[in-house]
């Protein structure tokens, strides 16, 4: 660390102490977007900034149940270290944890001095670097995330029931769909956290909420979506509840989406997707971007719909896409073009579900857009009418296995994301599929046990 950087870190420590902050939480995402981290006493922050925090590399290969998957570079290499360095530009005070500030970490491989191949934040950075170098465009992303809030109920399977369970509370605010005021508390905390939360409401299903985040540069948008998910889950824990971003946690309700609004800005700061003289008021660049997303949608599904459960959200009349199509202000399309033009011209990609890792979802989407621009691809005509009536377009993968196979076969997409990352992701996710197929579900027992 050079002297000027050392002085900067000591100045940051002094500012933190002056605000009553004595702990800095350094967090980073694993492959599935779970926040991993460590709390650092503020007096030790200069040393941590200079030397990093050592973690076992297999943290990237750990399942939600705590098992370690045999991904190359983990167990086969003797469980080596990774090193996580705090990104002090991302420091924010945690409103619900007095005395604690929170920053994101960048994950390095000490053996090579380069970012760890599995590190989602680095994967996105690499895609952004390629896109900037080869197109000159700067992507702007607006995340939209939904989640379910659950309350403990030991009498139910899994031990949780939907919070405020009642039909018909679609897009409402206040105590009607939120009898304990969860949304207001959460929205206020997120506002004080400063991650760009703007509005919130009860969503379509019982116990389901959506809190909107404003748009920004792609890396910042992914950072904020990652922090949003971690914050909502932590705030629910403080209430004695469970907030889940699982794609479809209940068989009798809809799923939770992760919609991404995307535009691109040219070097002059102009929205590159807008063209009053272009077809539908969109530029050729926008049409190339749409075509890239459509062309690579089967492989993208593995990143934007990354769990076995994800594919139970798809299907006709679910308001989740099941066809590879696009439409003008049409919510039944996989890619919706909202009606705004000018500075507001953008794509809304409705493919993703809330379980997606924000960094990998944005990285995959931008890689597909970049390929559309590179290939000068053009999309088919937009969808007319209700997209669930008939199979008017190619169908998305129906299972995680199909999506992983499509991802593995998409050489252009995986080349942009990196071979080492791709191998790690596929190994990890194929293990998930194998474990699922070995597990005997409640459905199977109920279906077969009394009759066979």
C-alpha positions as CSV (number, residue, x, y, z in Angstrom):
1,X,0.0,0.0,0.0
2,X,1.5,3.3,-1.0
3,X,1.8,6.2,1.5
4,X,-1.1,8.2,0.0
5,X,-3.4,5.1,0.1
6,X,-2.3,4.4,3.7
7,X,-3.1,8.0,4.7
8,X,-6.5,7.6,3.0
9,X,-7.3,4.4,5.0
10,X,-6.2,6.1,8.3
11,X,-8.5,9.1,7.5
12,X,-11.4,6.7,6.9
13,X,-10.7,5.0,10.2
14,X,-10.7,8.4,11.9
15,X,-14.1,9.3,10.3
16,X,-15.6,6.0,11.3
17,X,-14.5,6.4,14.9
18,X,-15.9,10.0,14.9
19,X,-19.3,8.5,13.9
20,X,-19.1,5.9,16.7
21,X,-18.3,3.0,14.3
22,X,-16.0,0.4,15.9
23,X,-16.7,-2.6,13.6
24,X,-16.5,-2.9,9.8
25,X,-18.4,-5.9,8.2
26,X,-16.6,-7.0,5.0
27,X,-19.0,-9.1,2.9
28,X,-18.8,-10.7,-0.5
29,X,-21.0,-13.0,-2.6
30,X,-20.5,-16.7,-3.2
31,X,-21.6,-18.5,-6.4
32,X,-25.3,-18.5,-5.4
33,X,-25.2,-14.9,-4.1
34,X,-25.2,-15.7,-0.4
35,X,-23.4,-13.1,1.6
36,X,-20.2,-14.4,3.2
37,X,-18.1,-12.1,5.4
38,X,-16.2,-11.2,8.6
39,X,-16.5,-8.5,11.2
40,X,-13.3,-6.4,11.7
41,X,-12.6,-4.1,14.6
42,X,-12.0,-0.7,13.1
43,X,-8.5,-0.4,14.6
44,X,-7.4,-3.4,12.5
45,X,-8.9,-2.0,9.2
46,X,-5.6,-0.6,7.9
47,X,-4.0,-4.1,8.2
48,X,-7.0,-5.8,6.7
49,X,-7.0,-3.4,3.8
50,X,-3.3,-4.0,3.1
51,X,-3.2,-7.8,3.6
52,X,-6.8,-9.0,3.1
53,X,-8.9,-11.5,5.0
54,X,-8.1,-15.2,4.4
55,X,-11.0,-17.6,3.7
56,X,-11.1,-21.2,2.5
57,X,-11.6,-21.1,-1.3
58,X,-14.2,-23.9,-0.9
59,X,-16.6,-21.2,0.5
60,X,-17.5,-20.7,-3.2
61,X,-18.3,-24.4,-3.5
62,X,-20.4,-24.8,-0.4
63,X,-24.1,-25.8,-0.7
64,X,-27.0,-24.1,1.1
65,X,-26.9,-27.1,3.5
66,X,-23.1,-26.7,4.2
67,X,-21.7,-29.5,2.1
68,X,-18.6,-28.9,-0.1
69,X,-18.9,-29.7,-3.8
70,X,-15.8,-31.1,-5.5
71,X,-15.1,-28.1,-7.8
72,X,-11.6,-27.8,-9.3
73,X,-9.3,-25.7,-7.2
74,X,-11.1,-26.6,-3.9
75,X,-10.8,-30.0,-2.3
76,X,-8.6,-31.4,-5.0
77,X,-6.1,-28.6,-4.3
78,X,-6.1,-29.2,-0.6
79,X,-8.7,-26.5,0.3
80,X,-6.4,-23.4,-0.4
81,X,-7.1,-19.8,0.6
82,X,-8.7,-16.9,-1.1
83,X,-8.0,-13.4,0.1
84,X,-10.8,-10.8,0.5
85,X,-9.9,-7.1,0.3
86,X,-12.4,-4.5,1.6
87,X,-13.6,-2.0,-1.1
88,X,-13.7,1.0,1.2
89,X,-15.5,3.0,-1.5
90,X,-18.6,0.9,-0.7
91,X,-18.7,1.7,3.1
92,X,-22.1,2.4,4.5
93,X,-23.4,2.5,8.1
94,X,-25.9,-0.2,9.0
95,X,-28.9,1.5,10.5
96,X,-30.1,-1.5,12.4
97,X,-26.6,-2.4,13.8
98,X,-25.4,0.6,15.8
99,X,-21.6,0.9,15.6
100,X,-21.3,-1.2,12.5
101,X,-20.4,-0.1,9.0
102,X,-20.6,-2.4,6.0
103,X,-18.4,-2.7,2.9
104,X,-18.1,-5.1,0.0
105,X,-15.0,-7.2,-0.6
106,X,-13.1,-8.2,-3.7
107,X,-11.8,-11.8,-3.8
108,X,-8.3,-12.5,-4.9
109,X,-6.4,-15.7,-5.5
110,X,-3.1,-15.3,-3.6
111,X,-1.4,-17.9,-5.8
112,X,-1.8,-15.8,-8.9
113,X,-2.5,-12.3,-7.6
114,X,-5.6,-12.2,-9.8
115,X,-9.3,-12.2,-8.9
116,X,-10.6,-15.6,-8.0
117,X,-12.2,-17.2,-11.0
118,X,-15.5,-18.0,-9.1
119,X,-15.8,-14.4,-7.7
120,X,-19.1,-13.1,-9.1
121,X,-18.2,-9.4,-8.7
122,X,-15.0,-10.0,-10.8
123,X,-17.0,-11.9,-13.4
124,X,-19.2,-8.9,-13.9
125,X,-16.2,-6.5,-14.0
126,X,-14.6,-8.5,-16.7
127,X,-17.8,-8.4,-18.9
128,X,-18.1,-4.7,-18.3
129,X,-14.4,-4.2,-19.3
130,X,-14.9,-6.1,-22.6
131,X,-18.1,-4.3,-23.4
132,X,-16.5,-0.9,-22.8
133,X,-13.4,-1.7,-24.8
134,X,-15.3,-3.2,-27.8
135,X,-18.5,-1.1,-27.9
136,X,-17.8,2.1,-26.0
137,X,-21.2,1.7,-24.3
138,X,-21.9,2.0,-20.6
139,X,-24.8,-0.3,-19.4
140,X,-27.3,1.2,-16.9
141,X,-29.4,-1.3,-14.9
142,X,-32.5,-1.0,-12.7
143,X,-33.2,-4.1,-10.5
144,X,-36.7,-5.2,-9.5
145,X,-36.8,-7.9,-6.8
146,X,-39.7,-9.7,-5.1
147,X,-39.6,-11.8,-1.9
148,X,-41.9,-13.8,0.4
149,X,-42.1,-13.1,4.1
150,X,-42.8,-16.1,6.3
151,X,-43.7,-16.7,10.0
152,X,-42.7,-19.7,12.1
153,X,-45.4,-22.5,12.3
154,X,-44.1,-25.8,13.7
155,X,-47.3,-27.6,12.6
156,X,-46.6,-27.0,8.9
157,X,-44.1,-28.8,6.6
158,X,-40.9,-26.9,6.6
159,X,-42.0,-25.0,9.8
160,X,-43.1,-21.7,8.1
161,X,-46.3,-20.1,6.9
162,X,-46.9,-17.1,4.7
163,X,-47.1,-13.8,6.7
164,X,-50.4,-12.0,6.5
165,X,-52.0,-14.8,4.5
166,X,-55.2,-13.4,2.8
167,X,-56.4,-13.3,-0.8
168,X,-56.7,-10.3,-3.0
169,X,-54.2,-7.9,-1.4
170,X,-52.6,-7.2,-4.8
171,X,-50.5,-4.1,-5.0
172,X,-51.7,-2.6,-1.8
173,X,-49.9,-0.5,0.9
174,X,-50.5,-0.2,4.6
175,X,-51.8,-2.8,7.1
176,X,-54.2,-4.5,4.8
177,X,-51.6,-6.8,3.4
178,X,-49.0,-6.1,6.1
179,X,-50.7,-6.3,9.5
180,X,-47.4,-5.8,11.5
181,X,-45.9,-3.0,9.3
182,X,-43.0,-5.0,8.1
183,X,-42.7,-3.2,4.8
184,X,-42.6,0.3,6.3
185,X,-39.8,-0.7,8.7
186,X,-37.8,-2.4,6.0
187,X,-38.3,0.5,3.5
188,X,-37.1,3.1,6.1
189,X,-34.1,1.0,7.1
190,X,-33.1,0.5,3.4
191,X,-33.6,4.3,2.8
192,X,-31.2,5.0,5.6
193,X,-28.7,2.4,4.3
194,X,-28.5,4.4,1.1
195,X,-28.8,1.6,-1.5
196,X,-31.2,3.4,-3.7
197,X,-34.5,2.0,-2.4
198,X,-37.4,4.1,-3.7
199,X,-40.8,2.5,-3.3
200,X,-42.4,-0.6,-1.9
201,X,-45.7,-2.5,-1.9
202,X,-47.4,-5.8,-1.1
203,X,-47.1,-7.9,-4.3
204,X,-49.6,-10.2,-6.0
205,X,-49.4,-13.2,-3.6
206,X,-50.0,-13.4,0.2
207,X,-46.9,-12.5,2.1
208,X,-45.1,-11.3,-1.0
209,X,-43.4,-7.8,-1.2
210,X,-41.6,-5.8,-3.8
211,X,-39.2,-2.9,-3.0
212,X,-37.9,-1.0,-6.0
213,X,-34.3,0.2,-6.5
214,X,-33.3,3.1,-8.7
215,X,-31.2,2.5,-11.8
216,X,-27.4,3.1,-12.0
217,X,-24.2,1.8,-13.6
218,X,-24.3,-2.0,-13.9
219,X,-21.7,-2.9,-11.2
220,X,-23.3,-0.5,-8.7
221,X,-26.8,-1.9,-9.5
222,X,-25.6,-5.4,-8.8
223,X,-23.9,-4.3,-5.6
224,X,-27.1,-2.7,-4.4
225,X,-29.2,-5.7,-5.4
226,X,-26.8,-8.0,-3.5
227,X,-27.0,-5.7,-0.4
228,X,-30.8,-5.5,-0.8
229,X,-31.2,-9.2,-0.6
230,X,-28.9,-9.6,2.4
231,X,-30.5,-6.7,4.2
232,X,-34.1,-7.9,3.7
233,X,-33.1,-11.3,5.0
234,X,-31.3,-9.9,8.0
235,X,-34.2,-7.5,8.9
236,X,-36.7,-10.4,8.7
237,X,-34.5,-12.3,11.2
238,X,-34.7,-9.4,13.6
239,X,-38.5,-9.8,13.4
240,X,-38.3,-13.5,14.1
241,X,-39.4,-14.2,10.5
242,X,-37.9,-15.6,7.3
243,X,-37.6,-13.6,4.1
244,X,-37.0,-15.8,1.1
245,X,-36.0,-15.0,-2.4
246,X,-36.7,-18.6,-3.5
247,X,-38.3,-18.6,-6.9
248,X,-41.5,-20.4,-6.0
249,X,-41.7,-21.3,-2.3
250,X,-45.4,-22.3,-2.3
251,X,-47.2,-24.6,-4.7
252,X,-50.5,-22.7,-4.5
253,X,-49.0,-19.2,-5.1
254,X,-47.0,-17.6,-7.8
255,X,-43.2,-17.0,-7.8
256,X,-40.9,-14.1,-7.2
257,X,-39.2,-12.4,-10.1
258,X,-35.9,-10.5,-10.6
259,X,-36.6,-8.2,-13.5
260,X,-33.8,-6.2,-14.9
261,X,-34.3,-2.9,-16.7
262,X,-31.4,-2.2,-19.1
263,X,-30.3,0.7,-21.2
264,X,-26.9,1.6,-22.6
265,X,-25.3,5.1,-22.7
266,X,-22.9,6.1,-25.4
267,X,-19.7,8.1,-24.7
268,X,-21.6,11.4,-25.1
269,X,-24.0,10.4,-22.3
270,X,-26.9,9.8,-24.7
271,X,-29.2,6.8,-24.4
272,X,-28.1,4.5,-27.2
273,X,-31.4,2.6,-27.3
274,X,-33.5,5.6,-28.3
275,X,-34.1,6.6,-32.0
276,X,-37.3,8.5,-32.8
277,X,-36.8,7.5,-36.5
278,X,-36.2,3.8,-35.8
279,X,-38.6,1.0,-35.7
280,X,-40.8,1.3,-32.6
281,X,-38.8,4.4,-31.6
282,X,-35.8,2.1,-30.9
283,X,-32.3,2.3,-32.3
284,X,-30.5,-0.4,-34.2
285,X,-28.3,-0.8,-31.1
286,X,-31.5,-1.6,-29.1
287,X,-32.6,-4.2,-31.7
288,X,-29.2,-5.8,-31.7
289,X,-29.4,-6.0,-27.8
290,X,-32.9,-7.6,-27.9
291,X,-31.7,-10.1,-30.5
292,X,-28.7,-11.0,-28.4
293,X,-30.8,-11.7,-25.3
294,X,-33.2,-13.8,-27.3
295,X,-30.4,-15.8,-29.0
296,X,-28.7,-16.7,-25.8
297,X,-31.8,-17.0,-23.6
298,X,-31.6,-20.8,-23.1
299,X,-28.1,-20.5,-21.7
300,X,-28.9,-17.3,-19.8
301,X,-31.7,-19.2,-18.0
302,X,-29.0,-21.1,-16.0
303,X,-27.8,-17.8,-14.5
304,X,-31.1,-16.0,-14.1
305,X,-33.1,-19.1,-13.1
306,X,-30.3,-21.0,-11.2
307,X,-32.1,-23.5,-9.0
308,X,-34.2,-26.7,-9.4
309,X,-37.1,-24.8,-7.9
310,X,-36.8,-21.9,-10.5
311,X,-38.5,-23.9,-13.3
312,X,-41.6,-24.4,-11.2
313,X,-42.2,-20.7,-11.6
314,X,-42.4,-20.9,-15.4
315,X,-45.5,-21.8,-17.5
316,X,-48.6,-20.4,-19.1
317,X,-50.6,-17.8,-17.1
318,X,-48.0,-17.4,-14.4
319,X,-46.8,-13.9,-15.4
320,X,-43.4,-15.5,-15.7
321,X,-42.0,-16.1,-19.2
322,X,-41.9,-19.5,-20.8
323,X,-41.3,-18.4,-24.4
324,X,-38.3,-16.7,-25.9
325,X,-39.9,-13.6,-27.3
326,X,-40.2,-9.8,-26.9
327,X,-43.0,-7.3,-27.0
328,X,-43.9,-3.6,-26.8
329,X,-45.2,-2.9,-23.3
330,X,-46.3,-6.5,-23.1
331,X,-45.9,-8.2,-19.7
332,X,-46.4,-11.6,-21.2
333,X,-43.2,-11.4,-23.1
334,X,-39.8,-12.4,-21.9
335,X,-38.3,-9.1,-23.0
336,X,-40.7,-6.2,-22.5
337,X,-40.1,-2.7,-24.0
338,X,-41.6,-0.2,-21.6
339,X,-43.4,2.7,-23.4
340,X,-40.9,5.4,-22.4
341,X,-38.5,6.7,-25.1
342,X,-35.8,9.3,-25.0
343,X,-33.6,9.0,-21.9
344,X,-36.1,6.4,-20.6
345,X,-35.7,4.0,-23.5
346,X,-34.8,0.5,-22.2
347,X,-35.4,-3.2,-22.2
348,X,-37.1,-5.0,-19.3
349,X,-35.8,-8.5,-19.1
350,X,-38.4,-10.6,-17.2
351,X,-36.6,-13.9,-17.4
352,X,-34.9,-13.9,-14.0
353,X,-36.3,-15.0,-10.7
354,X,-35.4,-13.7,-7.3
355,X,-33.0,-16.6,-6.4
356,X,-30.5,-15.4,-9.0
357,X,-27.1,-14.1,-7.9
358,X,-27.3,-10.4,-9.0
359,X,-23.7,-10.2,-10.2
360,X,-24.1,-13.3,-12.4
361,X,-27.5,-12.3,-13.7
362,X,-26.3,-8.9,-14.8
363,X,-23.0,-10.4,-16.2
364,X,-24.9,-13.0,-18.2
365,X,-27.4,-10.4,-19.5
366,X,-24.7,-8.0,-20.6
367,X,-22.6,-10.8,-22.2
368,X,-25.7,-11.7,-24.3
369,X,-26.3,-8.0,-25.2
370,X,-22.6,-7.6,-26.2
371,X,-22.9,-10.7,-28.5
372,X,-26.0,-9.3,-30.1
373,X,-24.1,-6.0,-30.8
374,X,-21.0,-7.9,-32.1
375,X,-23.0,-10.1,-34.4
376,X,-25.3,-7.2,-35.5
377,X,-28.2,-9.6,-34.9
378,X,-31.8,-8.5,-35.5
379,X,-34.8,-9.9,-33.6
380,X,-38.0,-11.3,-35.0
381,X,-41.2,-9.2,-35.1
382,X,-42.5,-8.3,-31.6
383,X,-45.1,-10.4,-29.9
384,X,-48.7,-9.3,-30.6
385,X,-51.4,-10.0,-28.0
386,X,-51.2,-12.4,-25.0
387,X,-48.0,-14.5,-25.1
388,X,-49.4,-17.4,-23.2
389,X,-52.2,-18.3,-25.6
390,X,-50.1,-20.5,-27.8
391,X,-46.5,-21.4,-28.4
392,X,-45.8,-18.5,-30.7
393,X,-42.0,-18.6,-30.1
394,X,-39.3,-21.0,-29.0
395,X,-39.7,-22.4,-25.4
396,X,-37.3,-21.7,-22.6
397,X,-35.6,-24.7,-20.8
398,X,-38.1,-26.6,-18.7
399,X,-35.6,-27.8,-16.1
400,X,-32.3,-26.7,-14.5
401,X,-30.7,-29.6,-16.3
402,X,-31.8,-28.3,-19.7
403,X,-30.6,-24.8,-18.8
404,X,-27.2,-26.0,-17.7
405,X,-26.8,-28.0,-20.9
406,X,-27.8,-25.0,-23.0
407,X,-25.3,-22.8,-21.0
408,X,-22.5,-25.3,-21.5
409,X,-23.2,-25.5,-25.2
410,X,-23.2,-21.7,-25.6
411,X,-19.5,-21.2,-26.4
412,X,-19.8,-17.5,-27.2
413,X,-21.6,-16.7,-23.9
414,X,-19.3,-18.8,-21.7
415,X,-16.2,-17.4,-23.4
416,X,-17.2,-13.9,-22.2
417,X,-17.9,-15.2,-18.7
418,X,-14.6,-17.1,-18.4
419,X,-13.8,-20.8,-18.8
420,X,-12.8,-21.3,-15.1
421,X,-15.9,-19.7,-13.9
422,X,-18.1,-21.7,-16.3
423,X,-16.5,-25.0,-15.2
424,X,-17.0,-24.1,-11.5
425,X,-20.6,-23.0,-12.0
426,X,-21.5,-26.1,-14.0
427,X,-19.9,-28.5,-11.6
428,X,-21.6,-26.8,-8.6
429,X,-25.0,-26.7,-10.2
430,X,-24.9,-30.2,-11.6
431,X,-24.2,-31.5,-8.1
432,X,-27.3,-29.6,-7.0
433,X,-29.4,-31.4,-9.6
434,X,-27.9,-34.8,-8.7
435,X,-28.7,-34.3,-5.0
436,X,-32.2,-33.3,-5.8
437,X,-32.8,-36.4,-7.9
438,X,-31.5,-38.6,-5.0
439,X,-33.9,-36.9,-2.5
440,X,-37.3,-38.4,-1.7
441,X,-39.8,-35.6,-1.6
442,X,-43.1,-35.2,0.4
443,X,-44.9,-35.3,-2.9
444,X,-43.6,-38.7,-3.7
445,X,-44.6,-40.1,-0.4
446,X,-48.1,-38.6,-0.6
447,X,-48.5,-39.8,-4.2
448,X,-47.3,-43.3,-3.8
449,X,-47.0,-44.6,-0.3
450,X,-50.6,-45.5,0.4
451,X,-51.4,-47.0,-3.0
452,X,-48.4,-48.8,-4.3
